Amino acid sequence: MANGTTIIDSGTELQPARPGEERGTATGWILDLAYTVDHKKLGMLYVGTGLLFFVLAGIMALLIRAQLAFPNGHVTSPEEFNGLITMHGTVMIFWVAMPIIFGMINYLVPLMIGARDMAFPRLNAFSFWLTFFSGFFLFFSFVAGPSLYGVSGAPDAGWFAVAPLTSPAFSKGPSIDYWSLSVLVSGIGSITGGINIMVTIICFRTKGMTLHRMPLFVWIALCTMFLVIVFLPPLSAAQIMLTLQRYLGAKFFDAQAGGSAILWQHFFWIFGHPEVYILVLPAFGVLNEVVPVFSRKPIFGYPMMVAATVLIAFISAGVWAHHMFTVGLNSFGVTFFAMATMAISVPTGIKIFNWLATMYGGKIRLELPMIFSVAFIFQFLIAGLTGIMLGVAPFGWQLNDSYFIIAHFHYVIVGGILFAVFAFFYYWYPKAFGRMLDKRLGLWHFWLFTIGFHLTFDPQHFAGILGMPRRIYTYQPGRGWELWNLISTIGAFMQAAGVICLVINMLWSARKGKIAGDDPWDAWTLEWATTSPPPEYNFETLPEVRSRRPLWDLKHPEDPDWKFE
C-alpha cells in the first residue's frame, strides 16, 4: 500500500472504500447528473438514454406490427408507415443500441482495469451529451415541415436514407436534414467516445494488468472502439456530402448529373455492416464474463477468444457489400464479399464453441444472467446460420428484398445483442445500485420476451420465403402471409409485456430490492473488489493484479491462478 496500490493476490485482504453520501434533493440529483464527469454516472446516463429511446422505438414497432397484422390494414397511412419504419430503424441503431453499448463500456472498463476514471472525463461527458441531444433533435423532425410526400412528418426515406429519395427533388422539406444532422452529431459523439475509451484501456491499466491479463470484456471494448473510430467517419462524411448536395448543389449521389446513387450505398454499408460487430462484440463480452462465473470455471481458450475478437474486427472491414448483391456488382466483387461473409463466421464459431466448452463439466448456476446468456447462444447461432445462407450470393439475391432479411437482422439485433444486454442488466445491476433485481419478475421478463421473440421473428422467415416483400405498408388477402403476420404481431406485444416487467423490476428493485453486497455472484474481476455501488474514485487504493482472475487469487490463496499463468 506504500504507493497507493493494493496487491490483489493470496496475501492481501481487500479494504474497499465506502460509497459516497446519499444524494440530496431531486433538483440536486438532476444537477449532479447534468454536470457529472464520473464515468459510472455517465454510463448509467447512456443506458438510461438508450432505454428511453427503446420505449419510443418499441412503440413504433408495435404500430408497424399492428398495421401488418391483417390484410388491408388501416392503422397508419402509407406516409406514416414509411416514417415509422425510418424512425424505428434509425432510433434503434443510433439511439438505443449505441448508447447502451457505450454505457456498458463506460461503466465497466475503468472498474475492470483498476482505473479511477476515463482518460478524458470531460470529453466523456461531451460525447454523451452529443448523443443525447442529437436524438431529441431527430424527433423534432415530426413537427419541422414536409417530408418525402410533402406533408409534415418524420423522415421517411428508410433508415438507410437511400438515394435518390434524399435529394431535394424528392424530399423537399427539412425532415431528411434532421435525420442527416442528427446521425452526424451522434457519430461525432461516438467517435470522440471511442478515442477516449481506447486511450483509457491502453494507458490507464492498473499495475500488473498486462494485455494478456485483461478481462475479455476489456479486450472486446478495445476492438469495438477501433471499429467505431475507423468506420463511423465514412458515414459522417456521407452525411456532410448529403447536406452539400441538398443545400449547395453538389451532385455526389445524383446519377443524372454524373454522380452515383450506388456511392451512397457503399458509404452507408461500409459503416453499416461493421456496425453490426460494433454492437455484437460487446454482447460477446458480456457472455465472456457471465458464462465462466456461472459455470464456476475459467473461460475456455482465452488466447483463442482474444484472437477471434481481433479477427472479427479486421474481417468485418470486408463484408459490407453483401448487402448490395442486387445492385450490379461484377463477379469478382460478388465472389470476394461472399467469401468474406463465410470467413467471418469462423472466429464467431470459435467463440460459441468456447462458451459451450466453458459450460461443459462446470457447476452451472441458472441465475438470470446465465439464463439470458444461454438463450443468446442458441438464438445467435440461428442468426449466424441464416447469415451464411444469405452470404451465398444467389440465395441472397433472391431474398434480398423479402421479409427473410427482416427476420435475420432482428435475430442478430434482438435475439443476440438485446438478450446479452438483458444479461448485462441482471449481472451488473447489483454493482450499480447495490440491490438485486427480483428473480420472479426476471423470469416473467425472460419467458414473455423469449416466447414473444420467437413468435415475432420465426414466422417472418416463412413469410419471406413465401415472397412477402419488406417495406410494404399493407397486402392483399390470399397470398399466404396472413397467419404469419398475425402470429408475428401477437409476439411483438408479448415482447412489450416482457419489457414492462423489466422496467418495473428495475424501478422497484432500486429502492426495495434485496441488498446485494459487494460481490453477490462470487465473481473474479476487479469491479467486484469495490463497494456496490462504487465510490466516485472507484478504489480507495489502486489494485495490483497478478493473473486474469485477481479475486480468485484473493479468495483461494491455496490455488491462485498466477502460479499457472
Secondary structure, 3 states (H helix, E strand, C coil): CCCCEEEECCCCCCCCCCCCCCCCCHHHHHHHHHHCCCHHHHHHHHHHHHHHHHHHHHHHHHHHHHHHCCCCCCCCCHHHHHHHHHHHHHHHHHHHHHHHHHHHHHHHHHHHCCCCCCCCHHHHHHHHHHHHHHHHHHHHHHHCCECCCCCECCCCCCCCCCCCCCCCCCCCCCHHHHHHHHHHHHHHHHHHHHHHHHHHHHHCCCCCCCHHHCCHHHHHHHHHHHHHHHHHHHHHHHHHHHHHHHHHCCCCCCHHHCCCHHHHHHHHHHHHHHHHHHHHHHHHHHHHHHHHHHHCCCCCCHHHHHHHHHHHHHHHHHCHHHHHCCCCCCHHHHHHHHHHHHHHHHHHHHHHHHHHHHHCCCCCCCCHHHHHHHHHHHHHHHHHHHHHHHHCHHHHHHHCCEHHHHHHHHHHHHHHHHHHHHHHHHHHHHHHHCECCCHHHHHHHHHHHHHHHHHHHHHHHHHHHCCCECCCCCCCCCCCCHHHHHHHHHHHHHHHHHHHHHHHHHHHHHHHCCECCCCCCCCCCHHHHCCCCCCCCCCCCEEEECCCCHHHHHHCCCCCHHHCC
